[in-house]
Amino acid sequence: MKKTALSLLVLLNMVCQAQNFDVIPLGIYGGEQEDNLSAYLVGAPKDNAFLCLDAGTVNAGIRKAIEMKSLEGSAETVLKDQIKGYFVSHGHLDHLSGLIINSPADSKKDIFAIAPVIQILQNHYFITDTWINFADQGQKPILGKYHYNELQTGSEIPAPKTPFFITGYELSHVNPYKSSAALVRRENHYLLYLGDTGADRIEKSDRLDQLWNVAAPLVKKKQLNTILIEVSFPNSQPEHLLFGHLTPNLLTEELSKLKEKTGQSSLEGLNIVVTHRKPTGDNPELIKKELLKNNPLKVNYIFPEQGKKISLP
């Protein structure tokens, strides 16, 4: 009887720890290093159909991931055949320059974005003066390689040729400028990716509060186990010079609000993948030290490395 109970516990633990997402960082930083800017492939384990969450760096990140054996095949094959679509959180270059530069070599696929981001792509990037229009809407000539999928707040749509469904939510990134988050679902499991965002208190906004309302019940049910969120500056950065970004203290402030919404449920062990650290000086290491030193919620901080696969529940 004891042996049977023990076996059941082991099996239950294995089920709880099942891997539902693989994340491969193509780029991790929030500026300066043009070969290592925000871009994260998300896929299902043992699958090579990826959704790219932001696309600041693409080709250089693919080559790094192949070198680290996180991806298989040539860089050309990964770009054309394995990346099935892009979520673009907002219109800043460090989140989409890789998509633009690699568009001539890319294959037909989808772009997912909220309406203001699609307008930026149409009006400022995919135009003759700066590049050419590889998308299916906007300035002529229209090459039609990319298909725009407008994300409506709270409305889930499928990401074709992947096992994923995606829901967009607006964020504030120097209010009233809009960034966005993507809630990615595979079956009944979720992963939440945030583009650049300031704290509600600083932004005089409620965008994160609204997002936590959505996330809280999923966290409580253990369906959402991972959040990718930015921390751009260390705590020494003055609040009036944050430019719509977070510090370690502000992240803790926001996660504490999420915990309030989960009721008695604890955030202990929740995976927090820290994105968009500014690479100036020793900022990345300082941010890491500050987060690990002051972790009252006991979340599991993950600091991504370019090209190194992260397996997540």
N, C-alpha and C positions, 0 to 999 in steps of 0.2 A: 504493500500500500504506500509506504513511504517512498519507495523507488518510483512508483507511478506518479505520485504528486511532484516529486523532484523533476521528473521528465517533463511533466506538464509546465512547470515553472520555466524550465530551460527553453521549451518550445515557445512559450508566451514571450519570453525575453527576446528570442530570435525574431519573432514576428514584429515586436515593438521596435526592434533595431533594424528592420528591413530597410534597404537602401532604395529610395524612390527617385532621387535626383542625383545626377553628376553635374558639377559646375566646373568649367575649365576657364580660368581667367586668361583672356587674351591681352588684357592690360589692366593695371590696378590703380594708377595714379591719377591725380586731379589737375594735371598741368605739367608743363615744361618738357617732360620726357616724351617726345612725340612717338617713340616706338613702344610706349608702355602706358597708354591712356585707357580710360574706362571702357571695358568690353568684357562680357561674361557669357560664354556658351553654356546653355542649360540643356541637358539631355537626360534620357532615361538610361539606367544602367544597361550595359551591353548593347546599346543602340547607337547609331551614328547619325541620327536625325536631330539636329540642334536648332534651337532658337537662340539668337544672339541678342542679349540684353545690353543695349547701347553698343556703339561701334566706333569708339575713339581710335583704337588700334585694331587692325584686322590681320593683315598679312604677316607682320612681324610677330604677332602673338601666335598665329597658327604655326609658324616655323619653330617658335620656341616650344610650343606644346608638342609638336612632332618630335623634337629633340629630346623632350622629357618623357616620351612615350605615352602621353596623355591622349594623343590623336594618332590615327593610323592613315596611311596614304600620303600622297604628295600634297603640297600646299595648294596646288591648283584644284585637286580633287576635293579637298576639304572645303575650299571656298565655293566651288560651283555646285557640288553634289551633297555635301553634308550639312552646310548651313542652309536651312530652309526658309528663314525669315529673320527680320530685325525688328526689335522694339526700340524706338528712339524716344528717350525720356524728355528731352528738351533740345533746343536749337543751338547749344554752344558747341564749338568746334571739338573740344576734348571728348565729346560724346558721339560725334558722327563723322569726323574727318576720315576715318578708315573706310567707312561705307562709301563716301564720295570718291576718294582716291582709287579704290578698288572696283568701282562700278564698271569701267570698261571691260574688265576681265571676269566679271561676275556673270551668273546665269539668272534667268527669270525667277523672281521670288517676291515675297510680301514684305511690306513695311507696315508696322503697327504703331500708331501714334495718336495722341489727342489732336483735335482740330487746330489749335494754335501752332503746334509743331509741324503739322502737314503744311500749313500756310508758310512757315519759315522755309521749309524745304522747297516749296514751289516758287517762292518769291525771291529767295536769296542764294540758294545753292544750285538747284537744278535749273539753271538759266544759262543762256549763251555767254553772258558777260563773265561768269565765274567758272563755268564748266560746260555742261550740256544737259538737256533734260532726259535722263534715263528712266523717268517715271511715266505713269500713264495719265497724268493730269498736269495742267500748267502750260508754260510757254512752249510754243511750237518752234522747231520740230520736236515732236513727242516720240521718243524711241520705245516707250512702253515696256521696258525691262522690269521695272518695279511696279507693283500694284499697291496703292495706298489703301489701308484699312483703318478707318477712323474709329478710335475707341471712345465710346460714350461711358461716362462715369457709372460704374456699377453694372454695366451690361457685358456679359461674357460672350466671347466669340471664339471659334476654333482657330488654331494656328495650323493651316493646311500642311499635310505631309509630315506632321509631328504628332506625338501623343498628347499634346498640350492644348489647353484652353486658356485664354488670357482676358483679364479684366483690367481696365485702366482707371486710375484715380488721380485727380489733380493735386499738385503740391505747389507750395509757394517758395519761390527762389528769388528773393528781393521783390517783395510784393509791389506791384501786381503781376510781375513776370511769372509765367507758369512753367513749372516742371511737372513731372508725373511719375507715378508708381505703377508697376505691373504685378498683379496677383496671378501667378501661374498655377494652373491646376493640372494634375495628372491623376485620373480616376478620382479618388476622394482624398488626395494628398495635395498640399499647397506649398508654394514657395513665394515669398514676397520680396520684390526688388524695388528699391527706391532710387530714382535719379537724385540730382542735387536738391537739397531742401534745407530751409532754415527752420528753427524752432518756432512753434506757434507764438510764443511770448514775444520773441524778437520780431517776427514777421507781422505781428498783429493780425493773425490769421487763425482759422480753425481747421486747416486742411489735414494736419496730422491727427488731430482729434477725431475727425471724421474717418480717417483711415484706421485708427485704432478701434473705432466702433465696429468696423468690418473684421479686423484681425482678431479681436478678443475672443469671440465664440469659437473660432477655429483653433486658437491656442488652447483654450479650455478643453476642447475635444481631442487635442494632440494631433490634429490634422495639419496644422501649420507649425512646423518645427524649426524653420530657418527664415531669417530676415537678412537681406543684404541692404545695408544702410551706410551712408557716408559719414565720415568724421574727417573734415578737411584740415582743421587747425588744432593745435594744443590749447590748453586752458588759458594760457597767457595772452591769447589773441583778444583784443578789446571787442566788446560786443558790437560797437558801432563800425567795426572793420571786418565783420564776418562775411559780408557780401552774400548772404543767403545760404550759409553753411552751418555745420554743427561742430562743436568741440566735445571732448569726452564728458564734461559736466552736463552739457546740454543734451547729449544722447541719454545719459542717465535720467535727466529730468523728464524726457519724453517717454522713455521706457517705464518709468514709474507711473506715468499716466496710463500706459497700457495695462500695467499690473492692477491699477485701481478698477479697470473695466473687466478684468478676468475674475473679479470677486476674490474668493479664497484661493483660487488657483495661483500657484507660484510660477514665475518665469524662470525658476532655477533650471539650468540645463538647456534653455532655449538657445539655439545657434544664432549668433549675431556675426555675420561676415562683414568686416569693416572695410568699406570701399573708399576710394577718392581721397586718400591721404595726400596732401600737398607734399611733393618731394623736396622742397626747399630745405637746405641744411640738414639738421637731424630731426626734422618734424616727424617723419614716419615712426622713428623709434621712440620719440618723446610721447607721441599720441598713444602708442602701444603700451608704454610704461604707465601712463596716467590711467588708461582704461583698466589694466590689470591690477593696479594698486587700489583703485576705488571701484569695487564691483559689488555693491550692496545687494543687488538682485541676483547675484550668482549665476549670471548668464554665461554661456560658453562662447567667448570671443574667438573668432577665427580671423587670422590675418593672411589674406591670400597672397600667393606668389605667382608671378606670371608664368603661365604654362603648366602649373602643377594642379592636377585634378583634385577636386574636393568631392568626396562621396557623402551624401546627406540623406537622412531619413525623410 
